Amino acid sequence: MLEQILLVAGALIFGVLGSIHLLYTLAGNKFDPRDAATRVAMQATSPVISRRTTMWQAWIGFNASHSLGAMVFAAFMLLLALRHMDFLRANPAFAWLALGNAAAWFAVGWRYWFRTPLVGIGLAGVCFLIAAARLSLA
């Protein structure tokens, strides 16, 4: 039972962070540069890979897809934890995979992000670690 609660908690953290990130990306200005000239320059410049987009469109697209990745991961883990705990007990590798994903996001966050998502992902990772260890020892 504790394993299920921890897996659900970790997944919910990812889901909430991903949802807030998507909201901030599409309906807010939280990811806009503080210097308005930077946004203007991003809207006027395309990346080397293609002239069919701008750096601004790539920035919004990256942030939106990043959000969706966190939300899909959360949905996958929630479905496993809420409907298929027997499967997870028989296959704890999936809980370890969740931990590996959280650890990878944490490493990226440590290097590139600010504190709030880092704390949330760290907390989710601890939930996944304890759940994976308990599932593996059962």
Secondary structure as UniProt FT lines:
FT   HELIX           2..27
FT   TURN            30..31
FT   HELIX           36..44
FT   TURN            48..49
FT   HELIX           55..83
FT   HELIX           85..90
FT   HELIX           93..112
FT   HELIX           115..137
//
